[in-house]
Amino acid sequence: MIDSDEIDAVIVTTIDPFHEQYVTKAIKAGKYVFCEKPLAPTPEACKRIVDAEISAGRQFVQVGFMRRYDPGYRQLKEAISTRKYGEPLLLHCAHRNPSVDKNWDNSSAVENSMVHEIDVLRWLLGENYVSAEVRYGKATSHAPEGLHDPQVMILTTQSGVRIDVESFVCNEQCYDIKCEVVCEDAIMNLPKPATIEVLANTVRGNMVDATWATRFVEAYNIEFQEWINACKEGHVDGPSAWDGYCCQVAAAAASKARDTQTIQPVVYDEMPLFYNK
Ligand code: ISE
């Protein structure tokens, strides 16, 4: 199918270990390819995709980090980039899911869930990480066997911004994403989605999202429309294969940090000029 003349562009949404073969095939066929996150499970596999793209001589790959398209994150990005409120110093984030599949294990919190923060916070701040650490909270009894939930990931960027991300994926309540940016002159928070206020059972409150599919529906729509528009214009301009590689380098460091309960350095290869936009 990838080779067919009737196929203009490819979307890869298979399970993670199969991404590499389809993405590489699409590059070789000279087709734009949108690949769901993560680009591939390991930094080495991501690097092979990067090398394939460089050999092909132009960018074909976009990685499905949809949070970069969320209007709230885009507002934060604008405020951070202009330094309207000074330098960002600390970020406090949370990634809470009501439940996860029974096959989740201890690594899934970083590799499947917090990879979103690893990418979107690097994009928000415009800088790479230098170290990663993952510590455990007191374990909930609601997690599947083999998953210690909640976990806290701590990332430090090149300029010294310190980030903490709570991952609580079996909270049994709702889907909740938090991103608080502490700057020199202000504290900024990711806006909460606008929802109806409900008065029921002696409580007044706002409806909350049950899953990521509704919380980020607008981001997904914008992401796909922008990708289609760019492909029609003959380029890709979203998260690149290099971003996908950088994300997996930090994820691998965080996973090692979790397994060894140590702080791990995050060391990237030098960025090829090819990706210097
Ligand atoms: C899922 O695969 C996603 O991509 C969601 O955005 C994330 O919140 C969830 O934790 C992942 O399992």
Residues whose N, C-alpha, C, O or C-beta is under 5 A from the ligand:
A	BS01	ISE	N97 N112 S113 W212
